[in-house]
Amino acid sequence: MCRADGRRPRGMTLIEVLVALAIVAITLATGIKAAGALTGNARRLTDVTAAQWCAENQLANLKLSRQFPGIGDSDFSCAQLGVEYFGTLTVRPTPNPNFRRVDAAIADADDRPVLVLSTIQSRF
């Protein structure tokens, strides 16, 4: 489009401004979504790490007690990083009577499973 004196007008048209704003809005929305995913992943990693510490502590206590565990389930709780985790210690027999399989299942406060850690406990 030209003016009456033959020069082109300077600046951007309304359509160009709207397209540029749409591009910026899409880019910002994508960035916010990516940041939210990173935050969620960091929180999940923190939960799994703390739950693993709880499970490892329970299994270590069992080994340090130097007693052959009885078959059955028992509940426990543990606080790590200011969060309360609830767990179940499950002891099952193995084909060899001198060994027992021990599973420590950890759940969060909403009873969602976070981690299961297993080990073998020997009689001796």
C-alpha positions as CSV (number, residue, x, y, z in Angstrom):
1,M,0.0,0.0,0.0
2,C,1.4,3.4,-0.9
3,R,0.6,6.9,0.3
4,A,-0.4,9.7,-2.0
5,D,3.2,10.9,-2.1
6,G,4.4,7.5,-3.3
7,R,6.1,6.3,-0.1
8,R,5.3,3.1,1.7
9,P,4.0,3.5,5.2
10,R,6.4,2.5,8.0
11,G,5.5,0.1,10.8
12,M,3.5,-3.1,11.2
13,T,-0.1,-3.8,10.2
14,L,-2.6,-5.0,12.8
15,I,-2.5,-8.5,11.3
16,E,1.3,-8.7,11.7
17,V,1.1,-7.5,15.3
18,L,-1.6,-10.1,16.1
19,V,0.4,-12.9,14.5
20,A,3.5,-11.9,16.5
21,L,1.4,-11.8,19.7
22,A,0.0,-15.3,18.9
23,I,3.6,-16.7,18.4
24,V,4.7,-15.2,21.7
25,A,1.7,-16.5,23.5
26,I,2.2,-20.1,22.2
27,T,5.9,-19.9,23.1
28,L,5.2,-18.7,26.6
29,A,2.5,-21.4,27.1
30,T,4.9,-24.1,26.0
31,G,7.6,-22.8,28.3
32,I,5.2,-22.8,31.3
33,K,4.1,-26.3,30.5
34,A,7.8,-27.5,30.3
35,A,8.6,-25.8,33.6
36,G,5.6,-27.5,35.3
37,A,6.7,-30.9,34.0
38,L,10.2,-30.3,35.4
39,T,8.8,-29.3,38.8
40,G,6.6,-32.5,38.8
41,N,9.6,-34.6,37.9
42,A,11.7,-33.1,40.7
43,R,8.9,-33.7,43.2
44,R,8.6,-37.3,42.1
45,L,12.3,-37.8,42.4
46,T,12.3,-36.4,45.9
47,D,9.4,-38.7,46.9
48,V,11.1,-41.8,45.5
49,T,14.4,-41.0,47.1
50,A,12.9,-40.4,50.6
51,A,10.8,-43.6,50.2
52,Q,13.9,-45.5,49.3
53,W,15.6,-44.2,52.5
54,C,12.6,-45.4,54.5
55,A,12.6,-48.9,52.9
56,E,16.4,-49.3,53.2
57,N,16.2,-48.3,56.9
58,Q,13.6,-50.9,57.6
59,L,15.5,-53.6,55.8
60,A,18.8,-52.7,57.5
61,N,17.1,-52.8,60.9
62,L,15.8,-56.3,60.1
63,K,19.3,-57.5,59.1
64,L,21.0,-55.8,62.1
65,S,18.6,-57.5,64.5
66,R,20.2,-60.8,63.5
67,Q,16.9,-62.6,63.9
68,F,15.3,-64.8,61.2
69,P,12.0,-63.0,60.4
70,G,8.7,-64.7,60.7
71,I,6.4,-65.0,57.7
72,G,3.7,-62.3,57.6
73,D,3.1,-58.6,57.1
74,S,3.8,-55.7,59.4
75,D,3.1,-52.0,59.0
76,F,5.5,-49.2,59.8
77,S,5.8,-45.5,59.2
78,C,8.8,-43.2,58.7
79,A,9.4,-39.5,58.3
80,Q,11.9,-38.3,55.7
81,L,12.4,-34.7,54.6
82,G,9.4,-33.6,56.6
83,V,7.0,-36.0,54.9
84,E,5.4,-39.0,56.5
85,Y,5.6,-42.3,54.6
86,F,3.7,-45.5,55.4
87,G,5.0,-48.9,54.6
88,T,4.3,-52.6,54.8
89,L,7.0,-55.2,55.4
90,T,6.1,-58.4,53.8
91,V,8.0,-61.6,54.6
92,R,7.5,-64.6,52.4
93,P,9.1,-68.1,52.4
94,T,11.5,-69.2,49.6
95,P,12.2,-72.7,48.3
96,N,15.2,-72.8,50.5
97,P,14.0,-72.8,54.2
98,N,17.2,-70.9,55.3
99,F,16.1,-67.8,53.4
100,R,13.1,-65.5,53.4
101,R,12.1,-62.9,50.9
102,V,11.4,-59.5,52.4
103,D,9.5,-56.7,50.5
104,A,9.2,-53.2,51.9
105,A,6.4,-51.4,50.1
106,I,6.2,-47.6,50.7
107,A,3.1,-45.4,50.1
108,D,2.6,-41.7,50.6
109,A,0.1,-40.1,52.9
110,D,-2.7,-40.5,50.2
111,D,-2.0,-44.3,50.1
112,R,-0.5,-44.1,46.6
113,P,2.4,-46.6,46.1
114,V,5.8,-44.9,45.8
115,L,8.3,-47.7,45.9
116,V,8.8,-51.4,46.6
117,L,12.3,-52.6,47.7
118,S,13.0,-56.4,48.1
119,T,15.8,-58.3,49.7
120,I,16.6,-61.9,50.9
121,Q,17.2,-62.5,54.6
122,S,19.2,-65.5,55.6
123,R,18.9,-67.6,58.7
124,F,22.6,-67.2,59.5
